[in-house]
Amino acid sequence: MNVELITSEDLKQFKNEMLSEIKRLIGTPQGQSKQWLKSVEVRKLLNISPGTLQNLRLNGTLRFTKIGGMLYYKLADINKLLEGGAL
């Protein structure tokens, strides 16, 4: 039976490698923008109030996806809205 000792330094190195890999997998690559935006991000981007954003949702001007209690908007849909000049 072959026994290998694991030191605290080995564990620290493993942790750093694991965190780097997780960040790489879930992070947005440099130079690319997000595909989905939260309500706060959309309001800042369009410079509108929460009520205006709600009206855009209710009248079907801006599509959204609800996951849990959060609302998400496709960046492509927001770009189409801006190109159409609806705001």
N, CA, C and O atoms as a CHARMM CRD file, in Angstrom:
* protein
*
  348
    1    1 MET  N      0.84500  -1.17900   0.00000 PROA 1      0.00000
    2    1 MET  CA     0.00000   0.00000   0.00000 PROA 1      0.00000
    3    1 MET  C      0.89200   1.24400   0.00000 PROA 1      0.00000
    4    1 MET  O      1.78800   1.38200   0.83200 PROA 1      0.00000
    5    2 ASN  N      0.62900   2.13900  -0.94400 PROA 2      0.00000
    6    2 ASN  CA     1.42000   3.35300  -1.11400 PROA 2      0.00000
    7    2 ASN  C      0.73300   4.51100  -0.39900 PROA 2      0.00000
    8    2 ASN  O     -0.42700   4.80400  -0.69000 PROA 2      0.00000
    9    3 VAL  N      1.41900   5.17600   0.52700 PROA 3      0.00000
   10    3 VAL  CA     0.86400   6.28000   1.30500 PROA 3      0.00000
   11    3 VAL  C      1.52200   7.58100   0.85600 PROA 3      0.00000
   12    3 VAL  O      2.74400   7.67000   0.73700 PROA 3      0.00000
   13    4 GLU  N      0.68300   8.58900   0.60900 PROA 4      0.00000
   14    4 GLU  CA     1.19700   9.88400   0.19300 PROA 4      0.00000
   15    4 GLU  C      0.69300  10.93600   1.17900 PROA 4      0.00000
   16    4 GLU  O     -0.50600  11.02000   1.44300 PROA 4      0.00000
   17    5 LEU  N      1.59300  11.72400   1.71200 PROA 5      0.00000
   18    5 LEU  CA     1.22200  12.76100   2.66300 PROA 5      0.00000
   19    5 LEU  C      0.82700  14.03200   1.92000 PROA 5      0.00000
   20    5 LEU  O      1.46500  14.43200   0.94600 PROA 5      0.00000
   21    6 ILE  N     -0.23200  14.64800   2.40500 PROA 6      0.00000
   22    6 ILE  CA    -0.68700  15.90200   1.82300 PROA 6      0.00000
   23    6 ILE  C     -0.44600  16.99600   2.84900 PROA 6      0.00000
   24    6 ILE  O     -0.93100  16.92500   3.97900 PROA 6      0.00000
   25    7 THR  N      0.30000  17.99500   2.44800 PROA 7      0.00000
   26    7 THR  CA     0.62900  19.08300   3.36800 PROA 7      0.00000
   27    7 THR  C     -0.37500  20.23100   3.20800 PROA 7      0.00000
   28    7 THR  O     -1.16700  20.25400   2.26600 PROA 7      0.00000
   29    8 SER  N     -0.32500  21.16100   4.12800 PROA 8      0.00000
   30    8 SER  CA    -1.20900  22.32000   4.02900 PROA 8      0.00000
   31    8 SER  C     -0.86400  23.15400   2.79800 PROA 8      0.00000
   32    8 SER  O     -1.74600  23.78000   2.20900 PROA 8      0.00000
   33    9 GLU  N      0.39100  23.16900   2.40900 PROA 9      0.00000
   34    9 GLU  CA     0.78900  23.88700   1.19500 PROA 9      0.00000
   35    9 GLU  C      0.17600  23.23600  -0.04700 PROA 9      0.00000
   36    9 GLU  O     -0.22200  23.93500  -0.97800 PROA 9      0.00000
   37   10 ASP  N      0.09800  21.90700  -0.06600 PROA 10     0.00000
   38   10 ASP  CA    -0.55300  21.19200  -1.16500 PROA 10     0.00000
   39   10 ASP  C     -2.02900  21.57600  -1.25400 PROA 10     0.00000
   40   10 ASP  O     -2.56400  21.77700  -2.34300 PROA 10     0.00000
   41   11 LEU  N     -2.67800  21.67400  -0.09100 PROA 11     0.00000
   42   11 LEU  CA    -4.10100  22.04300  -0.06100 PROA 11     0.00000
   43   11 LEU  C     -4.31900  23.47700  -0.54000 PROA 11     0.00000
   44   11 LEU  O     -5.28700  23.74900  -1.25000 PROA 11     0.00000
   45   12 LYS  N     -3.43700  24.38600  -0.16300 PROA 12     0.00000
   46   12 LYS  CA    -3.54500  25.76700  -0.61100 PROA 12     0.00000
   47   12 LYS  C     -3.39200  25.85800  -2.12300 PROA 12     0.00000
   48   12 LYS  O     -4.13500  26.58100  -2.78600 PROA 12     0.00000
   49   13 GLN  N     -2.43300  25.12900  -2.66100 PROA 13     0.00000
   50   13 GLN  CA    -2.21900  25.12400  -4.10200 PROA 13     0.00000
   51   13 GLN  C     -3.43900  24.54300  -4.82100 PROA 13     0.00000
   52   13 GLN  O     -3.87100  25.07600  -5.84200 PROA 13     0.00000
   53   14 PHE  N     -3.98900  23.45700  -4.28900 PROA 14     0.00000
   54   14 PHE  CA    -5.17900  22.85400  -4.88000 PROA 14     0.00000
   55   14 PHE  C     -6.35100  23.83900  -4.85700 PROA 14     0.00000
   56   14 PHE  O     -7.08900  23.95300  -5.83600 PROA 14     0.00000
   57   15 LYS  N     -6.51900  24.54800  -3.73900 PROA 15     0.00000
   58   15 LYS  CA    -7.60200  25.52700  -3.61200 PROA 15     0.00000
   59   15 LYS  C     -7.44800  26.61800  -4.66900 PROA 15     0.00000
   60   15 LYS  O     -8.41600  26.97800  -5.33700 PROA 15     0.00000
   61   16 ASN  N     -6.23700  27.14000  -4.81900 PROA 16     0.00000
   62   16 ASN  CA    -6.01100  28.20300  -5.80200 PROA 16     0.00000
   63   16 ASN  C     -6.27100  27.72600  -7.23000 PROA 16     0.00000
   64   16 ASN  O     -6.84800  28.45600  -8.03600 PROA 16     0.00000
   65   17 GLU  N     -5.85000  26.51800  -7.53600 PROA 17     0.00000
   66   17 GLU  CA    -6.10400  25.95900  -8.86900 PROA 17     0.00000
   67   17 GLU  C     -7.59500  25.75300  -9.10100 PROA 17     0.00000
   68   17 GLU  O     -8.10700  26.02600 -10.18600 PROA 17     0.00000
   69   18 MET  N     -8.28300  25.27100  -8.07800 PROA 18     0.00000
   70   18 MET  CA    -9.72900  25.02900  -8.19200 PROA 18     0.00000
   71   18 MET  C    -10.48900  26.34700  -8.37200 PROA 18     0.00000
   72   18 MET  O    -11.38800  26.43200  -9.20900 PROA 18     0.00000
   73   19 LEU  N    -10.13200  27.37500  -7.59300 PROA 19     0.00000
   74   19 LEU  CA   -10.78700  28.67800  -7.73500 PROA 19     0.00000
   75   19 LEU  C    -10.53800  29.28900  -9.11100 PROA 19     0.00000
   76   19 LEU  O    -11.44100  29.87400  -9.70900 PROA 19     0.00000
   77   20 SER  N     -9.33100  29.15300  -9.60100 PROA 20     0.00000
   78   20 SER  CA    -9.01300  29.67200 -10.93800 PROA 20     0.00000
   79   20 SER  C     -9.84000  28.98200 -12.01000 PROA 20     0.00000
   80   20 SER  O    -10.32900  29.62700 -12.93700 PROA 20     0.00000
   81   21 GLU  N     -9.99300  27.68800 -11.88500 PROA 21     0.00000
   82   21 GLU  CA   -10.77500  26.92900 -12.87300 PROA 21     0.00000
   83   21 GLU  C    -12.25200  27.30000 -12.81000 PROA 21     0.00000
   84   21 GLU  O    -12.89800  27.44200 -13.84800 PROA 21     0.00000
   85   22 ILE  N    -12.78600  27.45600 -11.61600 PROA 22     0.00000
   86   22 ILE  CA   -14.19200  27.84000 -11.45500 PROA 22     0.00000
   87   22 ILE  C    -14.42700  29.22200 -12.04800 PROA 22     0.00000
   88   22 ILE  O    -15.40500  29.43200 -12.76500 PROA 22     0.00000
   89   23 LYS  N    -13.54000  30.16400 -11.75500 PROA 23     0.00000
   90   23 LYS  CA   -13.66800  31.51100 -12.31600 PROA 23     0.00000
   91   23 LYS  C    -13.60500  31.48200 -13.83300 PROA 23     0.00000
   92   23 LYS  O    -14.33100  32.21600 -14.50400 PROA 23     0.00000
   93   24 ARG  N    -12.75400  30.65100 -14.36400 PROA 24     0.00000
   94   24 ARG  CA   -12.64300  30.54500 -15.82100 PROA 24     0.00000
   95   24 ARG  C    -13.92900  30.00100 -16.42800 PROA 24     0.00000
   96   24 ARG  O    -14.36900  30.45800 -17.48300 PROA 24     0.00000
   97   25 LEU  N    -14.53100  29.02300 -15.75500 PROA 25     0.00000
   98   25 LEU  CA   -15.74000  28.39500 -16.28400 PROA 25     0.00000
   99   25 LEU  C    -16.96200  29.29800 -16.21400 PROA 25     0.00000
  100   25 LEU  O    -17.77400  29.30700 -17.14000 PROA 25     0.00000
  101   26 ILE  N    -17.10800  30.05600 -15.13000 PROA 26     0.00000
  102   26 ILE  CA   -18.32100  30.86000 -14.97100 PROA 26     0.00000
  103   26 ILE  C    -18.13200  32.31800 -15.34000 PROA 26     0.00000
  104   26 ILE  O    -19.11400  33.04600 -15.48400 PROA 26     0.00000
  105   27 GLY  N    -16.90200  32.76100 -15.49500 PROA 27     0.00000
  106   27 GLY  CA   -16.64100  34.16400 -15.78300 PROA 27     0.00000
  107   27 GLY  C    -16.89200  34.51200 -17.23300 PROA 27     0.00000
  108   27 GLY  O    -16.91300  33.65100 -18.11200 PROA 27     0.00000
  109   28 THR  N    -17.08300  35.81300 -17.45700 PROA 28     0.00000
  110   28 THR  CA   -17.23600  36.32000 -18.80900 PROA 28     0.00000
  111   28 THR  C    -15.84900  36.56000 -19.38900 PROA 28     0.00000
  112   28 THR  O    -15.04500  37.25800 -18.77000 PROA 28     0.00000
  113   29 PRO  N    -15.54700  36.01000 -20.54700 PROA 29     0.00000
  114   29 PRO  CA   -14.23300  36.21900 -21.14700 PROA 29     0.00000
  115   29 PRO  C    -13.96600  37.70700 -21.38900 PROA 29     0.00000
  116   29 PRO  O    -14.89000  38.48200 -21.63500 PROA 29     0.00000
  117   30 GLN  N    -12.71200  38.08600 -21.31900 PROA 30     0.00000
  118   30 GLN  CA   -12.32700  39.47800 -21.54500 PROA 30     0.00000
  119   30 GLN  C    -12.77100  39.91300 -22.93600 PROA 30     0.00000
  120   30 GLN  O    -12.62700  39.16900 -23.90700 PROA 30     0.00000
  121   31 GLY  N    -13.31100  41.12100 -23.02300 PROA 31     0.00000
  122   31 GLY  CA   -13.70200  41.66200 -24.31900 PROA 31     0.00000
  123   31 GLY  C    -15.09400  41.27600 -24.76300 PROA 31     0.00000
  124   31 GLY  O    -15.57700  41.79300 -25.77000 PROA 31     0.00000
  125   32 GLN  N    -15.74800  40.39400 -24.05400 PROA 32     0.00000
  126   32 GLN  CA   -17.10500  40.00800 -24.41600 PROA 32     0.00000
  127   32 GLN  C    -18.07000  40.57700 -23.39000 PROA 32     0.00000
  128   32 GLN  O    -17.76200  40.63400 -22.19900 PROA 32     0.00000
  129   33 SER  N    -19.23300  40.99400 -23.85600 PROA 33     0.00000
  130   33 SER  CA   -20.22600  41.52800 -22.93500 PROA 33     0.00000
  131   33 SER  C    -21.18400  40.42300 -22.50700 PROA 33     0.00000
  132   33 SER  O    -21.21700  39.33800 -23.08700 PROA 33     0.00000
  133   34 LYS  N    -21.93900  40.72600 -21.50100 PROA 34     0.00000
  134   34 LYS  CA   -22.90500  39.75100 -20.99800 PROA 34     0.00000
  135   34 LYS  C    -24.03300  39.55500 -22.00100 PROA 34     0.00000
  136   34 LYS  O    -24.34500  40.44600 -22.79100 PROA 34     0.00000
  137   35 GLN  N    -24.63500  38.38200 -21.95600 PROA 35     0.00000
  138   35 GLN  CA   -25.78500  38.11500 -22.80300 PROA 35     0.00000
  139   35 GLN  C    -27.07600  38.50400 -22.10600 PROA 35     0.00000
  140   35 GLN  O    -28.02900  38.92800 -22.75900 PROA 35     0.00000
  141   36 TRP  N    -27.11900  38.36600 -20.79300 PROA 36     0.00000
  142   36 TRP  CA   -28.31300  38.65700 -20.00500 PROA 36     0.00000
  143   36 TRP  C    -27.99800  39.75100 -18.99200 PROA 36     0.00000
  144   36 TRP  O    -26.93400  39.75300 -18.37400 PROA 36     0.00000
  145   37 LEU  N    -28.93500  40.67900 -18.83000 PROA 37     0.00000
  146   37 LEU  CA   -28.75900  41.78000 -17.89400 PROA 37     0.00000
  147   37 LEU  C    -29.88300  41.77100 -16.86400 PROA 37     0.00000
  148   37 LEU  O    -31.01100  41.38100 -17.16500 PROA 37     0.00000
  149   38 LYS  N    -29.56500  42.20300 -15.65500 PROA 38     0.00000
  150   38 LYS  CA   -30.56300  42.34900 -14.59800 PROA 38     0.00000
  151   38 LYS  C    -31.27400  43.69000 -14.77800 PROA 38     0.00000
  152   38 LYS  O    -30.81700  44.55000 -15.53100 PROA 38     0.00000
  153   39 SER  N    -32.40100  43.85800 -14.07500 PROA 39     0.00000
  154   39 SER  CA   -33.20500  45.07700 -14.19100 PROA 39     0.00000
  155   39 SER  C    -32.39500  46.33100 -13.90900 PROA 39     0.00000
  156   39 SER  O    -32.50000  47.31500 -14.64100 PROA 39     0.00000
  157   40 VAL  N    -31.59100  46.30600 -12.86100 PROA 40     0.00000
  158   40 VAL  CA   -30.77700  47.46700 -12.49400 PROA 40     0.00000
  159   40 VAL  C    -29.83700  47.85000 -13.63000 PROA 40     0.00000
  160   40 VAL  O    -29.66800  49.03300 -13.92400 PROA 40     0.00000
  161   41 GLU  N    -29.23100  46.86500 -14.26400 PROA 41     0.00000
  162   41 GLU  CA   -28.30400  47.12800 -15.36600 PROA 41     0.00000
  163   41 GLU  C    -29.03500  47.71200 -16.57100 PROA 41     0.00000
  164   41 GLU  O    -28.52400  48.60600 -17.24500 PROA 41     0.00000
  165   42 VAL  N    -30.24400  47.19600 -16.83600 PROA 42     0.00000
  166   42 VAL  CA   -31.04100  47.69400 -17.96600 PROA 42     0.00000
  167   42 VAL  C    -31.45900  49.14000 -17.71700 PROA 42     0.00000
  168   42 VAL  O    -31.39000  49.97800 -18.61700 PROA 42     0.00000
  169   43 ARG  N    -31.89000  49.42400 -16.49600 PROA 43     0.00000
  170   43 ARG  CA   -32.31300  50.79400 -16.16300 PROA 43     0.00000
  171   43 ARG  C    -31.16000  51.78100 -16.31800 PROA 43     0.00000
  172   43 ARG  O    -31.35100  52.89100 -16.81400 PROA 43     0.00000
  173   44 LYS  N    -29.96300  51.37600 -15.89400 PROA 44     0.00000
  174   44 LYS  CA   -28.80200  52.25200 -16.04200 PROA 44     0.00000
  175   44 LYS  C    -28.44500  52.43100 -17.51300 PROA 44     0.00000
  176   44 LYS  O    -28.12900  53.53800 -17.94800 PROA 44     0.00000
  177   45 LEU  N    -28.49400  51.35600 -18.26700 PROA 45     0.00000
  178   45 LEU  CA   -28.14200  51.39700 -19.68300 PROA 45     0.00000
  179   45 LEU  C    -29.09600  52.29300 -20.46700 PROA 45     0.00000
  180   45 LEU  O    -28.66900  53.07700 -21.31500 PROA 45     0.00000
  181   46 LEU  N    -30.39600  52.16900 -20.17600 PROA 46     0.00000
  182   46 LEU  CA   -31.40000  52.93700 -20.90300 PROA 46     0.00000
  183   46 LEU  C    -31.72200  54.27200 -20.24200 PROA 46     0.00000
  184   46 LEU  O    -32.43200  55.09700 -20.81700 PROA 46     0.00000
  185   47 ASN  N    -31.19800  54.48600 -19.03000 PROA 47     0.00000
  186   47 ASN  CA   -31.46800  55.70200 -18.26800 PROA 47     0.00000
  187   47 ASN  C    -32.97100  55.90400 -18.05700 PROA 47     0.00000
  188   47 ASN  O    -33.52200  56.96000 -18.36700 PROA 47     0.00000
  189   48 ILE  N    -33.62000  54.86400 -17.52200 PROA 48     0.00000
  190   48 ILE  CA   -35.06000  54.91200 -17.28100 PROA 48     0.00000
  191   48 ILE  C    -35.35200  54.54700 -15.82400 PROA 48     0.00000
  192   48 ILE  O    -34.50200  54.00200 -15.12100 PROA 48     0.00000
  193   49 SER  N    -36.55700  54.85500 -15.39800 PROA 49     0.00000
  194   49 SER  CA   -36.97900  54.57100 -14.02600 PROA 49     0.00000
  195   49 SER  C    -37.50100  53.13900 -13.92900 PROA 49     0.00000
  196   49 SER  O    -37.77600  52.50500 -14.94800 PROA 49     0.00000
  197   50 PRO  N    -37.63800  52.62700 -12.69400 PROA 50     0.00000
  198   50 PRO  CA   -38.21800  51.29200 -12.53000 PROA 50     0.00000
  199   50 PRO  C    -39.63200  51.18800 -13.10800 PROA 50     0.00000
  200   50 PRO  O    -40.00300  50.14900 -13.65400 PROA 50     0.00000
  201   51 GLY  N    -40.41200  52.24600 -12.99100 PROA 51     0.00000
  202   51 GLY  CA   -41.77300  52.24400 -13.53500 PROA 51     0.00000
  203   51 GLY  C    -41.79600  52.15000 -15.04500 PROA 51     0.00000
  204   51 GLY  O    -42.62900  51.44800 -15.61700 PROA 51     0.00000
  205   52 THR  N    -40.87600  52.86100 -15.69600 PROA 52     0.00000
  206   52 THR  CA   -40.79100  52.79500 -17.16200 PROA 52     0.00000
  207   52 THR  C    -40.39200  51.40200 -17.61600 PROA 52     0.00000
  208   52 THR  O    -40.91900  50.88600 -18.60100 PROA 52     0.00000
  209   53 LEU  N    -39.46400  50.79900 -16.89800 PROA 53     0.00000
  210   53 LEU  CA   -39.05600  49.43500 -17.24300 PROA 53     0.00000
  211   53 LEU  C    -40.23300  48.47100 -17.06500 PROA 53     0.00000
  212   53 LEU  O    -40.42700  47.56300 -17.87200 PROA 53     0.00000
  213   54 GLN  N    -41.00800  48.67500 -16.01000 PROA 54     0.00000
  214   54 GLN  CA   -42.19000  47.83300 -15.79500 PROA 54     0.00000
  215   54 GLN  C    -43.19100  48.00800 -16.93400 PROA 54     0.00000
  216   54 GLN  O    -43.77600  47.02700 -17.39300 PROA 54     0.00000
  217   55 ASN  N    -43.39500  49.23800 -17.39700 PROA 55     0.00000
  218   55 ASN  CA   -44.30500  49.47800 -18.51300 PROA 55     0.00000
  219   55 ASN  C    -43.81300  48.78800 -19.78500 PROA 55     0.00000
  220   55 ASN  O    -44.61200  48.24000 -20.54400 PROA 55     0.00000
  221   56 LEU  N    -42.50600  48.81500 -20.01600 PROA 56     0.00000
  222   56 LEU  CA   -41.95100  48.13300 -21.19400 PROA 56     0.00000
  223   56 LEU  C    -42.20300  46.62600 -21.12100 PROA 56     0.00000
  224   56 LEU  O    -42.45100  45.98000 -22.13900 PROA 56     0.00000
  225   57 ARG  N    -42.13600  46.07700 -19.91100 PROA 57     0.00000
  226   57 ARG  CA   -42.42700  44.64200 -19.73000 PROA 57     0.00000
  227   57 ARG  C    -43.91200  44.36500 -19.95900 PROA 57     0.00000
  228   57 ARG  O    -44.27600  43.44500 -20.69100 PROA 57     0.00000
  229   58 LEU  N    -44.76500  45.17300 -19.32300 PROA 58     0.00000
  230   58 LEU  CA   -46.21200  44.92400 -19.36900 PROA 58     0.00000
  231   58 LEU  C    -46.79500  45.05600 -20.76900 PROA 58     0.00000
  232   58 LEU  O    -47.66400  44.27400 -21.15600 PROA 58     0.00000
  233   59 ASN  N    -46.32300  46.04000 -21.52900 PROA 59     0.00000
  234   59 ASN  CA   -46.89600  46.20400 -22.87300 PROA 59     0.00000
  235   59 ASN  C    -46.19700  45.35400 -23.92800 PROA 59     0.00000
  236   59 ASN  O    -46.53100  45.43400 -25.11000 PROA 59     0.00000
  237   60 GLY  N    -45.22200  44.53600 -23.50600 PROA 60     0.00000
  238   60 GLY  CA   -44.57900  43.59700 -24.41900 PROA 60     0.00000
  239   60 GLY  C    -43.47200  44.19100 -25.26500 PROA 60     0.00000
  240   60 GLY  O    -42.96900  43.53300 -26.17600 PROA 60     0.00000
  241   61 THR  N    -43.08700  45.41500 -24.98400 PROA 61     0.00000
  242   61 THR  CA   -42.01800  46.05000 -25.74900 PROA 61     0.00000
  243   61 THR  C    -40.67900  45.38400 -25.48900 PROA 61     0.00000
  244   61 THR  O    -39.86000  45.24400 -26.39800 PROA 61     0.00000
  245   62 LEU  N    -40.45800  44.97500 -24.24700 PROA 62     0.00000
  246   62 LEU  CA   -39.18900  44.37000 -23.85900 PROA 62     0.00000
  247   62 LEU  C    -39.45700  43.01700 -23.19700 PROA 62     0.00000
  248   62 LEU  O    -40.09100  42.93300 -22.14600 PROA 62     0.00000
  249   63 ARG  N    -38.95500  41.96000 -23.84400 PROA 63     0.00000
  250   63 ARG  CA   -39.14100  40.61800 -23.29600 PROA 63     0.00000
  251   63 ARG  C    -38.20800  40.40000 -22.12000 PROA 63     0.00000
  252   63 ARG  O    -37.15200  41.02600 -22.02300 PROA 63     0.00000
  253   64 PHE  N    -38.60600  39.50700 -21.23200 PROA 64     0.00000
  254   64 PHE  CA   -37.80100  39.21500 -20.05200 PROA 64     0.00000
  255   64 PHE  C    -37.98600  37.76800 -19.65200 PROA 64     0.00000
  256   64 PHE  O    -38.91400  37.09400 -20.09900 PROA 64     0.00000
  257   65 THR  N    -37.08900  37.30500 -18.80500 PROA 65     0.00000
  258   65 THR  CA   -37.17000  35.96400 -18.23900 PROA 65     0.00000
  259   65 THR  C    -37.06700  36.10600 -16.73000 PROA 65     0.00000
  260   65 THR  O    -36.19400  36.80600 -16.21700 PROA 65     0.00000
  261   66 LYS  N    -37.95900  35.44100 -16.03600 PROA 66     0.00000
  262   66 LYS  CA   -37.94400  35.49800 -14.57400 PROA 66     0.00000
  263   66 LYS  C    -37.39300  34.18200 -14.04200 PROA 66     0.00000
  264   66 LYS  O    -37.90700  33.10700 -14.35200 PROA 66     0.00000
  265   67 ILE  N    -36.35000  34.28100 -13.24400 PROA 67     0.00000
  266   67 ILE  CA   -35.75000  33.11400 -12.59300 PROA 67     0.00000
  267   67 ILE  C    -35.73800  33.41000 -11.10700 PROA 67     0.00000
  268   67 ILE  O    -35.03800  34.30600 -10.63500 PROA 67     0.00000
  269   68 GLY  N    -36.52300  32.64000 -10.38600 PROA 68     0.00000
  270   68 GLY  CA   -36.69300  32.93900  -8.96900 PROA 68     0.00000
  271   68 GLY  C    -37.37900  34.28400  -8.85000 PROA 68     0.00000
  272   68 GLY  O    -38.45100  34.48800  -9.42100 PROA 68     0.00000
  273   69 GLY  N    -36.78000  35.19600  -8.12300 PROA 69     0.00000
  274   69 GLY  CA   -37.34600  36.53200  -7.98800 PROA 69     0.00000
  275   69 GLY  C    -36.65300  37.56500  -8.85900 PROA 69     0.00000
  276   69 GLY  O    -36.95900  38.75400  -8.77200 PROA 69     0.00000
  277   70 MET  N    -35.72800  37.12800  -9.69200 PROA 70     0.00000
  278   70 MET  CA   -34.94800  38.06300 -10.51300 PROA 70     0.00000
  279   70 MET  C    -35.45800  38.08900 -11.95200 PROA 70     0.00000
  280   70 MET  O    -35.84400  37.06400 -12.51400 PROA 70     0.00000
  281   71 LEU  N    -35.44900  39.28100 -12.52800 PROA 71     0.00000
  282   71 LEU  CA   -35.83000  39.44600 -13.92700 PROA 71     0.00000
  283   71 LEU  C    -34.56600  39.67300 -14.75500 PROA 71     0.00000
  284   71 LEU  O    -33.69300  40.45300 -14.37700 PROA 71     0.00000
  285   72 TYR  N    -34.48500  38.98100 -15.88400 PROA 72     0.00000
  286   72 TYR  CA   -33.33300  39.09000 -16.77200 PROA 72     0.00000
  287   72 TYR  C    -33.80300  39.47200 -18.16600 PROA 72     0.00000
  288   72 TYR  O    -34.87000  39.05600 -18.61600 PROA 72     0.00000
  289   73 TYR  N    -32.98500  40.27100 -18.84000 PROA 73     0.00000
  290   73 TYR  CA   -33.30600  40.76800 -20.17300 PROA 73     0.00000
  291   73 TYR  C    -32.14900  40.44300 -21.10300 PROA 73     0.00000
  292   73 TYR  O    -30.98400  40.55600 -20.72200 PROA 73     0.00000
  293   74 LYS  N    -32.47700  40.03700 -22.32900 PROA 74     0.00000
  294   74 LYS  CA   -31.43800  39.74900 -23.32000 PROA 74     0.00000
  295   74 LYS  C    -30.85400  41.05400 -23.84100 PROA 74     0.00000
  296   74 LYS  O    -31.58400  41.98700 -24.17800 PROA 74     0.00000
  297   75 LEU  N    -29.54600  41.10500 -23.90200 PROA 75     0.00000
  298   75 LEU  CA   -28.87500  42.28300 -24.41700 PROA 75     0.00000
  299   75 LEU  C    -29.26900  42.54100 -25.87100 PROA 75     0.00000
  300   75 LEU  O    -29.39800  43.69200 -26.28700 PROA 75     0.00000
  301   76 ALA  N    -29.45800  41.47900 -26.63500 PROA 76     0.00000
  302   76 ALA  CA   -29.85900  41.62700 -28.04000 PROA 76     0.00000
  303   76 ALA  C    -31.21600  42.32400 -28.15400 PROA 76     0.00000
  304   76 ALA  O    -31.41400  43.15200 -29.04300 PROA 76     0.00000
  305   77 ASP  N    -32.15600  41.99100 -27.25300 PROA 77     0.00000
  306   77 ASP  CA   -33.47500  42.63500 -27.26700 PROA 77     0.00000
  307   77 ASP  C    -33.37100  44.11800 -26.92300 PROA 77     0.00000
  308   77 ASP  O    -34.07700  44.94800 -27.49500 PROA 77     0.00000
  309   78 ILE  N    -32.49300  44.43900 -25.99500 PROA 78     0.00000
  310   78 ILE  CA   -32.30300  45.84200 -25.61200 PROA 78     0.00000
  311   78 ILE  C    -31.69600  46.62200 -26.77400 PROA 78     0.00000
  312   78 ILE  O    -32.08300  47.76200 -27.03500 PROA 78     0.00000
  313   79 ASN  N    -30.74500  46.00400 -27.46900 PROA 79     0.00000
  314   79 ASN  CA   -30.14000  46.66200 -28.63400 PROA 79     0.00000
  315   79 ASN  C    -31.17600  46.90000 -29.72700 PROA 79     0.00000
  316   79 ASN  O    -31.17100  47.95000 -30.37000 PROA 79     0.00000
  317   80 LYS  N    -32.07000  45.92500 -29.94300 PROA 80     0.00000
  318   80 LYS  CA   -33.13800  46.09500 -30.94200 PROA 80     0.00000
  319   80 LYS  C    -34.05300  47.25100 -30.55200 PROA 80     0.00000
  320   80 LYS  O    -34.47400  48.04200 -31.39700 PROA 80     0.00000
  321   81 LEU  N    -34.35500  47.33400 -29.25200 PROA 81     0.00000
  322   81 LEU  CA   -35.21300  48.41700 -28.75900 PROA 81     0.00000
  323   81 LEU  C    -34.55500  49.76800 -29.01900 PROA 81     0.00000
  324   81 LEU  O    -35.21400  50.71300 -29.45200 PROA 81     0.00000
  325   82 LEU  N    -33.25900  49.85400 -28.75300 PROA 82     0.00000
  326   82 LEU  CA   -32.54900  51.10800 -28.97200 PROA 82     0.00000
  327   82 LEU  C    -32.46500  51.47000 -30.45700 PROA 82     0.00000
  328   82 LEU  O    -32.57300  52.64100 -30.82200 PROA 82     0.00000
  329   83 GLU  N    -32.27300  50.46400 -31.30400 PROA 83     0.00000
  330   83 GLU  CA   -32.20900  50.72900 -32.74600 PROA 83     0.00000
  331   83 GLU  C    -33.53600  51.18000 -33.29500 PROA 83     0.00000
  332   83 GLU  O    -33.58700  51.98500 -34.22400 PROA 83     0.00000
  333   84 GLY  N    -34.62400  50.66300 -32.72300 PROA 84     0.00000
  334   84 GLY  CA   -35.96100  51.03300 -33.16600 PROA 84     0.00000
  335   84 GLY  C    -36.36100  52.41900 -32.70900 PROA 84     0.00000
  336   84 GLY  O    -37.31500  52.99900 -33.22700 PROA 84     0.00000
  337   85 GLY  N    -35.63700  52.95200 -31.74200 PROA 85     0.00000
  338   85 GLY  CA   -35.94000  54.30400 -31.26100 PROA 85     0.00000
  339   85 GLY  C    -37.23000  54.39100 -30.46600 PROA 85     0.00000
  340   85 GLY  O    -37.83200  55.46200 -30.38400 PROA 85     0.00000
  341   86 ALA  N    -37.66700  53.27900 -29.87500 PROA 86     0.00000
  342   86 ALA  CA   -38.92000  53.25000 -29.14300 PROA 86     0.00000
  343   86 ALA  C    -38.85300  54.05500 -27.84700 PROA 86     0.00000
  344   86 ALA  O    -39.88200  54.45100 -27.30000 PROA 86     0.00000
  345   87 LEU  N    -37.63400  54.29400 -27.36100 PROA 87     0.00000
  346   87 LEU  CA   -37.52400  55.06700 -26.11700 PROA 87     0.00000
  347   87 LEU  C    -37.40300  56.50300 -26.45800 PROA 87     0.00000
  348   87 LEU  O    -37.29800  57.34300 -25.56500 PROA 87     0.00000
